Amino acid sequence: MILGKNIHYGFGKEPIFNGADFYIGKNQKVGLVGANGAGKSTLFKLISGEDSPEEGKLTIDGTVLSVPQEVKYDAEMENAESIRKYLDPKNLKEDYELSRILAKLELGQFDLESPPLNMSGGQKTKLAIARALVAEPDILLLDEPTNFLDTAGKEWVMNFLGRYPKTLIVISHDLNLLDSKIDKILEINLQSRKIDEYAGNYTAYLKLKGDKDALLVRQIHVQERHIVQMKKGWLKMSHVKSSKGVRQRLQLEKRIVQMEEKLPEMPPEAKRIKINLPEPNWVGSVPLIAEKISKSYGTKNVLSEIDFDIKRGERIALMGPNGVGKSTLIKILMGTIEPDEGAMVKDEKLDIGYYSQEFEIFDMEKNLMETMKDFCSFPEQLIRGHLGRFLFSGDKVFQKVKSLSGGEKTRLAIGTLLVQKHNLLILDEPTTYLDVLSQRLILEALKAYKGAMLIVSHTPEFIEGLKPERKFLLPEKKWTVT
């Protein structure tokens, strides 16, 4: 059981929670939703005891285990002698059970007796999820547990969580996979800074939320029309010079100001945000061709005789489960690694922009304005406008990059790519950290981009929305025309 009463919490002058109340009962399965940066991960830190509310009371009954969306440092993992001792320190499971969990989380290549030190960041996150599933705490908090997983892995995780016997709270843009098991949705309201509760599953929430937002939009439009009429009346009164007329005009002006200040903010989903992008640099009709590309690591053959090409302005989706060589092919196309065999032909005007999940291009100590200035020579007003289109407005533009959530960093990374006039974008899982609203925003931004694009994504709806002209399938080495 978790009970939050009048929770206040913030960074500096910016509140994240302002008098938030919520309740989660024993053994409930809860989806936690809200825009990137709204405070979902912060709420997990409060529940897990990593941080405390500034005001209010948080009552928690039971053991809590939280797995963040990215494990950067885990002292127990780093010091563990073996994967087995980290996964199951109390020897609750047999080896075959642990091996099965690892295989389903795409970690089957690791021996239980090997140390976890040499794993990548994504693999360490999956290992932490496996440990949480084995431990079965009274309250399990999972922040984007399907990140870094292909479609089969996502479905297995969500089916497993559907059978979880205790309290479960999940942040995920794949909540539809857990839909039938969810009995409550908690939404962090970015406007009110409170937590709204919706009984029922994710599908029911989407309908209720849609109806609620539609009603709010209608109410806002009615109030806006009323304000317009009042302003017209105010203008007509400007010709009245009597003291009574001046008083009435001042009173009306005061009422208009008060109504505008009290006007509710439009729901983010209802805002129509147009993305204006610079034209990509010119390039030839076929800027990149790869012929008979092969690559091996030791005795493992990753790619064999791959033929690949991309035309100017063409969108291509690179499809296939994890481990079939998609990342290797991308690195070869970019020139960061050399193929063992085969040839690459690149147009001399080819200018590649690359997105990865590591955000290594950023100086984490810089703020958003400084970061954008590193990538373009726009005047400050245009930079502010561009950041605003990616949902960074007001004082947010002076926030340091290191303080952003994973989804916010993704929006910033895509925003910086799209001002640089690249004529080919290579995007490796750009939807990993994104909530549904941010996915729509990035989708619309990429649809407005006029250069060529190669994208890897395990989010089918995103790929279909992008409408690629072709798909390249691995390991089949086949092209399909969409």
C-alpha positions, -999 to +999 in steps of 0.1 A: +000+000+000+012+035-009-005+067+003+007+102-007-009+132+009-002+169-001+031+160-017+053+190-026+086+187-044+106+207-069+140+218-082+147+255-073+117+276-081+102+250-105+076+227-087+073+191-099+046+183-074+023+209-058+000+193-033-003+160-050-024+132-035-026+095-047-033+060-034-021+026-046-036-005-030-020-038-022-012-060-052-025-034-077-010-031-111-005+006-119+006+024-151+023+058-144+020+082-173+028+118-181+049+139-205+087+135-205+100+156-177+067+157-158+082+139-128+076+102-133+111+091-124+111+117-095+080+100-081+098+066-082+127+081-063+103+094-036+086+060-033+118+041-032+133+063-005+161+078-027+146+112-020+120+127+003+091+152-002+097+188+008+062+188+023+034+163+028+034+127+039+042+095+020+032+062+037+046+030+022+038-005+035+061-032+022+095-037+006+103-016-024+126-023-054+131+002-082+148-003-116+156+030-135+153+032-172+191+032-175+215+017-149+245+039-149+261+026-117+250-002-094+275-009-066+261-044-060+264-052-097+299-038-100+311-058-070+293-090-078+316-120-084+292-135-109+259-128-127+243-156-106+253-140-072+240-107-084+207-121-098+198-144-069+218-136-037+193-156-016+194-187-040+157-186-046+159-200-081+175-229-099+201-222-126+178-232-154+152-207-142+178-179-141+191-189-175+156-188-190+150-153-177+183-141-191+175-157-225+141-139-226+158-106-218+183-112-247+212-120-222+214-157-230+250-153-243+263-146-208+273-175-185+259-174-149+294-176-135+308-148-155+311-113-139+286-086-150+314-059-153+318-062-191+282-057-200+270-026-219+247+000-203+216-016-219+226-051-209+232-039-173+197-024-172+182-057-185+202-076-158+188-053-131+153-060-143+160-097-142+172-093-105+140-075-097+118-102-112+137-128-092+135-109-059+097-102-061+095-072-037+062-062-022+063-031-044+081-033-078+089+000-097+100-004-133+109+027-154+106+017-191+114-020-187+110-027-224+138-003-235+166-021-253+143-050-261+130-062-295+093-070-300+095-106-287+114-094-256+089-067-249+060-091-251+077-116-227+084-089-201+049-076-202+034-111-200+056-119-170+047-086-153+010-094-159+015-124-137+034-105-110+018-115-077+024-082-058+022-044-063+036-033-096+040+003-109+052+007-145+064+036-165+063+025-202+053+037-237+044+000-242+016-001-216-008-015-243+011-048-239+001-049-202-033-034-208-055-063-196-037-065-163-037-028-153-063-017-128-053+019-123-035+047-142-018+076-124-011+106-146+013+134-135-005+165-147+021+189-160-003+219-158-016+214-122+015+196-108-008+171-092-015+134-098-047+125-115-061+090-109-080+070-135-097+036-126-094+009-151-068-002-177-047+019-202-073+017-230-100+031-206-076+059-195-069+069-231-107+073-237-114+091-205-083+114-209-093+121-245-129+130-235-116+152-206-091+170-229-117+175-256-141+191-230-113+214-217-104+225-253-141+234-259-142+253-226-110+272-235-123+281-270-156+294-254-136+316-230-113+328-257-143+339-279-157+357-249-124+375-243-123+385-280-159+400-277-149+419-245-118+433-262-140+446-291-162+463-265-131+478-248-120+492-282-154+508-288-152+524-253-118+540-262-137+570-277-156+577-245-139+606-227-162+610-197-149+601-162-176+574-160-166+560-194-129+559-184-137+540-152-158+515-171-131+510-196-105+504-169-128+480-151-133+461-183-096+460-191-089+446-156-116+419-161-100+409-195-065+406-179-079+385-150-097+362-175-066+358-196-045+350-165-071+323-154-074+308-189-064+271-185-034+260-205-043+240-237-035+203-233-002+195-250-019+170-273-042+197-286-014+221-296-005+222-332+032+227-334+047+234-368+083+224-373+102+247-397+134+230-408+163+243-431+168+226-465+193+197-464+226+203-482+226+191-518+238+156-526+237+133-556+208+110-565+223+079-549+245+092-520+255+059-506+260+023-519+274-007-501+283-039-521+289-074-507+296-061-472+308-087-447+319-084-411+329-109-384+340-106-348+363-136-341+345-167-352+311-150-352+299-139-386+277-109-381+271-097-417+276-116-449+275-101-484+251-073-477+240-051-507+226-018-496+218+016-511+198+047-503+185+073-527+184+111-521+154+120-499+144+083-494+133+069-460+144+034-452+135+013-421+162-012-410+143-041-394+151-072-375+155-086-339+183-076-316+217-093-324+213-097-362+238-069-371+218-037-375+242-016-353+272-031-371+257-023-405+250+013-393+286+017-381+300+005-414+277+028-434+289+057-412+325+047-416+332+043-379+342+006-385+356-011-417+340-041-433+361-073-436+350-076-472+331-055-497+331-019-510+315+014-500+307+042-524+298+075-510+289+108-527+315+135-518+287+158-507+272+132-483+267+147-448+255+122-422+237+131-390+236+103-364+213+098-334+222+072-308+208+065-273+241+074-256+238+113-261+276+114-264+274+146-285+263+167-255+282+186-229+261+178-199+271+209-180+257+233-207+222+245-208+198+240-237+204+274-253+242+269-252+238+234-266+217+246-296+243+274-303+269+246-306+250+232-336+236+262-354+242+300-359+205+310-355+198+342-336+186+336-300+149+343-309+149+315-335+167+291-312+140+298-285+113+291-311+129+259-323+133+246-287+097+256-280+086+234-309+103+205-291+084+214-259+113+233-242+098+267-233+103+295-208+131+290-183+135+254-194+159+266-221+184+276-193+182+241-177+214+220-178+214+190-202+224+167-173+191+174-155+169+163-184+151+130-185+160+104-211+130+115-232+139+152-230+174+144-241+160+125-271+139+155-281+169+178-277+191+154-297+166+152-326+162+190-324+199+196-328+201+172-357+174+189-377+190+223-377+223+211-392+213+206-428+225+170-429+213+152-461+212+118-445+200+110-410+208+077-394+186+071-363+192+042-340+161+037-318+150+073-314+118+063-296+135+044-267+129+070-240+098+088-255+063+090-241+034+089-265+031+126-269+069+130-276+068+102-301+041+121-320+061+153-319+093+136-331+074+118-358+060+150-371+094+167-370+110+138-390+082+138-415+090+174-422+126+166-429+134+165-466+167+146-466+173+108-467+168+088-436+177+053-423+159+044-391+160+015-366+130+012-343+112-015-324+080+007-323+059-005-353+034+024-350+063+049-353+077+032-384+043+030-400+036+067-393+070+077-409+059+058-441+093+046-453+096+039-490+115+006-483+124-017-455+156-037-453+152-069-433+180-087-414+190-115-411+171-122-443+190-096-464+158-087-482+142-055-494+105-049-491+087-019-508+060-003-486 
